[in-house]
Amino acid sequence: MSLAARIATEGARMAQACTACGACVQACPMTRFTAGVAEADPAEVASGMRALLRGGEASPVALAWIGACTRSALCNAACPEKLDVALMMRFAGMRARGALDGAPLLPVKTDSGWSARVKGFARLGLTEQEQAEWL
């Protein structure tokens, strides 16, 4: 089985187990730094990720959330089904970037919000003194 087929099969299996409750979206540290995600219904955002894993279409807000994933894995602890949501996001990101079928859904462009998201993520692991010094 090819890597692309394995990712598609495993992604679909995990999507089947996901209830798209949105707990992962609520736990994500990048939600507030990603345009439209904080205002969206978390269940709808998670549903878009699940649809993409199944080979379907994801909403623009779900694609934005997938594209902003920093692999913090805070979503894993929040998942009531105890799924590896970080892995699901990685698979969804591969699909969204066209790694499985060559049709990228996430445009490659200059991201003016990138620095703010990196700083937001960095704050999770830095002390106040380190933040003052480095950010």
N, C-alpha and C positions, 0 to 999 in steps of 0.2 A: 504494500500500500504506500502510495506517495505521501510526502509530508503534507501537501495541500489537502489530499483526501482525508488524511488522519485528522487534521485540524478541523475540516468541515464536519466530519463524523462526530468527533469529540465535542465540538462546539454545539452541534445540534442536540447531542445527548444532554449536555449541561443546560441548554435552553429549555429542554423538555422538563427538567427538574425545577427550573426557576418559576416562581409564581408572579414575578414582576411586581412585588409589593412596594418597591422603592426604598427599602431600608438602606440599600447600598448607596443610592444617590444621596440620601440624607446624611450618611456618614462620610461621604467623600469630602476631603478638604479643598478640592478644586471647584466645587459647585459654585461657590460665591465669586470665583474669579473667571467663570466661563459665561459668556453672553447668553442670556435667556434661560439658563439652567436653574438658577435660583428661583425664578418666577414660575417655572413650569411645575406641573404635577409630577412628583418623584416617580409615581407608578407609571406614568406615561413615558418618562425618560427611560426607565428600566425596561419597559415593554419594547421600546425602539431598539435597545441593545439586544434583547432576546430575539426580536424579529430578524435583525441582521445576522445573528448566529444561525438562524434557521434558513438563511439564504434569501430572506425577504428584504424589504426596504425599511430603513430607519428614518425617523423624522429628523429635520435639521438640528433640533435641540439635542436629540440623542447622539447624533454624529458629533456635535460640538463637545458633548460630555466625553465621548469615547476618545476624541482627539486630544482632550486636555488631561487624560489619565497620566498620573505620575508614578503609578505602581506603589502607592503608599500601603495598600492592602488593608486599610481601615474598613473597607467594604466587607472583607471576609468575616471579621468579628461581628458585623452588624447583620449578616445574612441569617434569617431564621431557619433556612433550609441547610445551613452549614456548607454552602457551596464555595468553591474557590472562585470568587467573583473576580479577583485580580487576574486570574487566568482567562476567565470568560472575556474580560475587557481586553486582554492581550489578543485573543482570537478575533474579537470584534474589530479591534484596531487593524489587524492584518487584513481582514475582509474590507474594511473601510479604505485602506490604503492601496487596495488592489493586489495584494500579495497572493491571493488565491486564484483570482480569475482575471487579473489584469485591468479591471475597470475601477480606478480610484474614485471614491466618493468624497474624500476629504481633499479639497484643493490645496495645492502647495502655494503658499503665499507668505508675504511678510506678516508676522504676527506681532502687532503692536502691544498686545497684552501679555506676551510671553514673560517679560521681565517681572511683571507684577505677580504672576502665578508662581514663578520660581522663588521669588522672595517670600510669598505666602507659604509655600511648601517648606522652605528653609526655616521659617519661624517655628515650625513644629519640632525641630530638633536642636535649636540653638538656645542657649541661655540668654537672659536679657543683656548681659554684658557682651556676649558674642554678637547679638543682633546689633547693638549700638556700634560695635567695632566693624562689622562686616557688611551690614545692610545699610 
